[in-house]
Amino acid sequence: AAGRREEAAAEEEEVEETPQEKKLRLAKLYLEQLRRHGEHGQPGPGGGGAVRAQPGPDAPCPPPDPASIRVLRGHQQPITCLVISPDDKFIFSAAKDGSIIKCNVACPTGEVESGKRLCVVPGGKKGTEGQHMGHAAHVLCMAISSDGKYLATGDRNKLILVWEAATCKRLYTFTGHRDAVSGLSFQKGTYQLYSASHDRSVKVWNVAENAYVETLFGHQDVITGLDSLRRECCVTSGGRDGTVRVWKIPEESQLIFYGHQGSIDCIQLINEEHMVSGADDGSVALWGLAKKKPLTLVRQSHGTQGAHDLQQPYWVSAVAALHNSDLVATGSHSGSVRLWKCSEGFRKLEPLCDVPLVGFINSLKFSAGGDFVVAGVGQEHRLGRWWRVKEAKNSICIIPLKCRAGAPGSLAAATT
Amino acid sequence: APLKYVFLSFRPVEMSAKKPVPFLRQVVSVTKKVHRDPRFDDLSGEYNPEIFMKTYSFLDAIKKQEKEMIQKQLKKCRNMEQKEKLQQLLNRMTQQEQAQKKQQKWRERELSLKRQQRELAKQGKKPFFLKKSEKRKLELAEKYAELKRSGKLESFLNKKRKRNAIKDKRRLPSQKNL
C-alpha cells in the first residue's frame, strides 16, 4: 500500500507539472512556426493578428466620416450579436427572431456586390426546435474559429449550434447548458469552444471532435459575456455579482477581479494581459491580469438620460477592442459609438471621437486589420425590451476607420 | 512587512473552478436584527420610582378614562361571555390601581421613617432601624385604623376568622387516616 501511495504521489507531481510544461512546449512550437513562416514570407495562420509593429508617433486621429458608414439591412428584429470572419471578408449577424445572415464586406475589386446577403438562415417559431434548421429563440451570442471554418451560435433555448461558415450548413448541436447560452468564443488556433450561460457555468467543448470537455463553476450570477484569445484561458463578465473572472482551463482555477458597481454586461480582451468591460451604470473599465481592481474606470461613459432630477447613466451595451492595440470602442443607446484610446500602459482611457449612430448598439467588433469597426444596431436592447428607439433601423453598420492605432507604450504588452 | 507581501494583496484572488456554486446564494448581505430589552438595557438608565411616576403621571388619567369606558360597556353588554371577559378586565384594572396605591403608601412610609431617623440623629440620639416584619406590623396597624374609621372593621374581622377556621380544619387529621 505504501508503494502505491508513493506512485500516486509521483503521478500527482507529474500531473501538476504538465500545465506549465505544456505551456512551455506550446510556446516553443509557436515560435518555431513563426520562424518558419517568417522565412517563407507568409503571415501565420490567423496568428499574430493585427501586430502593429510600428508604434510610431501617435498621429491625430480624424473622426470617421458619418457619410461613409455603410448600413446593411436585412433583419426584421433587433440584431443581438455579430462576428467578422478572420479574413475580414464576411460578417455573420444574428437577431432576436433567431435568424442568421451572412453578408460580405466591400471588395476593393468590386466584382462581388458589397454588402450582399450570401446566406440567410431564418428563425423558427417557438416550439419548432426539432424540425427547424436554425434557432427558434433569441440568438444571444456567436463565435467564429480563427481559420474561419466553424461558426457557433447560442440561443435562449440552451442550445449551441455549430455551422460550417462557408456553406452555412448546420453541423452539430451541443446541449448541456441549463439556461440560455450568453457567451461563446473559440480559442484562437484551435477548435476548442468556450461557452458561458445564464446557469452561471462555463463549458468547454471540442468542435472538431463534437465533444464536451468540462464545466467550470464560480460565478454567482448570470454570465453576460465571454472572450478568449490564443491562450487556453477565457475571461467572463458576471453581471450583478460584479466580478470579472479569468478561467485558467489547464490549471482548473479562476482569478477573480472586481471593481465595477453596476451589472457588468460586456467584456473583450485587448491582448493577452488586458481586457475592457462595460457595465449598466455607464462605466467602462480597463483590467490588467496582475491587479484585482481595474487599472482605470471611466464613469458615465455615454452620459446620462432622463428627466431633470432623475438622471440615469446610459447602459454600456457593447465594448470592442482592436487586438494588440490601444483602440477601444463602446456602444450604448445614447446615439453614438464612442472611440477611446488607452494610454500610459492601459492606466488611462481617453475619449477620441464619437461616431453618430442612432439605436441600441448591441454588438461591436473591430476587423482584424483595423480598417473598420462593425456595429450591430437594434431598436431594443439585445437582452430585453426596456426601451424602444423607433428612429433606429435594425441593421449592421460598417464604420471605416482612418486612425492608425499604435501599441500603447510598452511593446511587451502586445506579445503573448 | 516585506514589499513582496504588501503587493500580494493587490493581486486577484485565485480559486478552484471546479466547485459548483450552490443554488441558494447570498446576493445582498442581510443585517441581523438586534433585539433589545429596554428593561435590561444600559441605554434606558437606572429606575427611579419617583422620577418614573412623575414623567408618566399622564397615564393615570388615561387609565381612569379606560376604566370608565369598560364600566359603560359592561352595563350595555348582553353577551354572557363578553360580560365575563369585561368583568375580568375591570377587576384587573382595579387591582392594578390598588397595587399601585399600596406601593405608593409603602414608599411614603419609608420616607417618613427616614425623616424621623434624620430628626433623631440631628437631635443627637442614636437612629434606630426597623426590621421588615416591624414595618409590616406598622402597615397592619394603619390598615386597622383605616377600617375602623370607615366602619368595616367588624366585617373584615369576621371574614378573617372564617378563612382561618377553614385553614385550621384542613390541618386537623381526617377520618381516612385513622
Contacts between the chains, C-beta under 8 A, distances in Angstrom:
chain1	res1	chain2	res2	distance
A	200	B	21	5.8
A	202	B	17	7.9
A	216	B	17	4.2
A	216	B	18	7.1
A	217	B	17	6.4
A	217	B	18	6.8
A	217	B	19	6.1
A	217	B	20	4.8
A	217	B	21	5.3
A	218	B	15	6.6
A	218	B	17	5.5
A	218	B	19	7.7
A	218	B	21	6.7
A	219	B	21	6.9
A	220	B	21	6.2
A	220	B	25	5.5
A	220	B	27	7.6
A	221	B	27	7.7
A	240	B	27	7.5
A	246	B	12	7.5
A	247	B	17	5.8
A	248	B	17	7.7
A	252	B	16	6.6
A	252	B	17	5.2
A	252	B	18	5.4
A	253	B	14	5.4
A	253	B	15	6.5
A	253	B	16	5.8
A	253	B	17	5.6
A	254	B	14	7.1
A	254	B	15	5.5
A	254	B	16	7.7
A	254	B	17	4.5
A	255	B	12	4.2
A	255	B	13	7.1
A	255	B	14	5.5
A	256	B	12	5.6
A	256	B	13	4.7
A	256	B	14	7.8
A	256	B	15	6.5
A	257	B	12	5.1
A	289	B	12	7.5
A	290	B	10	7.7
A	290	B	11	6.3
A	291	B	10	5.5
A	291	B	11	7.1
A	291	B	12	7.3
A	292	B	10	6.4
A	292	B	11	6.2
A	292	B	12	4.1
A	292	B	13	6.8
A	293	B	10	7.7
